[in-house]
Amino acid sequence: MSTTSFEGLKDAAAEAGVVAAQEPASLPEPKIDAQGRAYATGKRKTAVARVWIKPGSGKITVNGKDQTEYFGRAVLQMIIKQPLVAADRNNQFDVYCTVSGSGPSGQAGAVRHGIARALTYYEPGLRSVLKKGGFLTRDSRTVERKKYGRKKARRSFQFSKR
């Protein structure tokens, strides 16, 4: 049986009794623990954040402190709230996280990444919204290592002609 077009291929498959399953793609099951929380790990630079989210009033706790106390700059507070705002879940989840390594900017990025991943585990339907916003992609930019024979990663000694 030779077919030269897609229509002929479709007809040939129908004759053979092969029918493609047309069921909609189902979402994965939510990953929620016994306490009703979703857990995820977020990373940025050398910072690692362990994040738990559960339904609540919107309180964000970082290393045992309120987020406004831990992240003093308003920009960093805005960064960690971005996934919740993009998913339209602001003030619906309580977030508890522990973060270590790097500096304030890297830690805020790690918490943001962890919150976005935890949201997808709690509500798998939010994955497409968070993916479009770029919150699920781990930012792989880290500090370049120092090379031997150089002052820093790229800084060399000053060239002297004479």
Buried (B, 14 or more C-beta within 10 A) or exposed (E): EEEEEEEEEEEEEEEEEEEEEEEEEEEEEEBBEEEEBBBBBBBBBBBBBBBBBBEEEEEBBBEEEEBEEBBEEEEBBEBBBBBBEBBEBEEEBBBBBBBEBBEBBBBBBBBBBBBBBBBBBBBBEBBEBBEEBEBBEEBEEEEEEEEEEEEEEEEEEEEEEE
